[in-house]
Amino acid sequence: MSALASSSNTSGVYLGGSASSIKVHKMGLGVMMLTWIKPQLTDEQAFASIKAAIDLVPKDEKLFLNSAEFYGGPSHFTANLELLARFFTKYPELTDRVFLSVKGGTAADTIFVVDASPQNLRRSVDAINAALGGTKKVDLFECARVDPKIPVEEVMRSLKELIAEGKFDHIGVSEISAATLKKAAAVAEIAAIEIEVSPWSYEEETERVIATAAELKIPIIAYSPLGRGFLTGQISQKTLAQDDPRRRLARFKEDAMTHNQKIIDALTVIAQAKGVTVAQLSLAWVCNLGPHIVPIPGSSKVHRVQENFAAGEIKLTEEEVKSIKDAIAGIGVQGGRYGGLSREVEHLWG
């Protein structure tokens, strides 16, 4: 069976490179918001959402669970990993049901400095493993962003050395351009490629990376497939807390949200005709891009996790796909993916 196979006999997706024998579920789980939001969730709330996702994955597949060294936020960088350590301590029988992907490679105390030097990569991986406390081995490590100061081939060689030391098992890449991806794949076996993909984040480079990934037989891990929650139709200026970090993003400024609500209104019409939620419609659209796409939506609510995973079973017609694309193109998305700064400053498509 092809590494990109996803037939009626399986709901899973095989990973690439050194992990090509591992099958993950076609819907993964991002856990950033379990520790990024305020007020802080209790362990009981966070554990329930993680366990709900694992329970929805067939026994012959693994849940692709996506974390990062810095998902605790600036006040407690490794809080997310420490949460996962407590989860696996409570549920040790679930460690083998999860394929744990962790991003790192930023400075030790800020996500705004990208540092893929051999010394910092070692520091980052060691910090991740220390936070996990031996409860779960890191299945995949990836640099959160491409460091423009260091050739990606050198970065891959540094990561291969850390694998040889037993610090983690597989290499991933994140927020990477198609051209850089080809360079990385020429010197290392890449297991997964993490990029932002959603109905309102689908750029020319997105298409190129997805196509290149298919050629290389590497799956795409689609982060923010629900537009950081906006494409659920549940977020507005009134419902978004004043201290919510998303308010710093260009698409969540007041004028932008007012404009972008038109996209939600248009998608709602399509979703209602289909008999699904706007969130499910958006996730189904991402899945429709190819059998090698694994969206990783996150939620702290069990019923939302269940709703998201059910979207993996929704099939869209060509007409529905076109309607979604035309609606967004006609309205236009206001605001960039992050703070509205340059691609170079925000380290996008490295």
ABEGO torsion letter per residue (X at the ends): XBAABBBAABABBBBBEAAAABBBBABBBBAAAAAABOBBBBAAAAAAAAAAAAAABBAABBBBBBBBAAAAEAABAAAAAAAAAAAAAABAAAAAABBBBBBBGBBAABAABBBABAAAAAAAAAAAAAAAGGABBBABBBBABBBAABBAAAAAAAAAAAAAAGABABBBBBGBBAAAAAAAAAABBBABBBBBBBAABBBAAAAAAAAAAAAAGBBBBBBGAAGGGAAAGABBAAABBAABAAAABAAABAAAAAAAAAAAAAAAAAAAAAGBBAAAAAAAAAAAAEAABBBBBBBABAAAAAAAAAAAABBBBAAAAAAAAAAAAAAEBBEBABAGBBAAAAGBGX
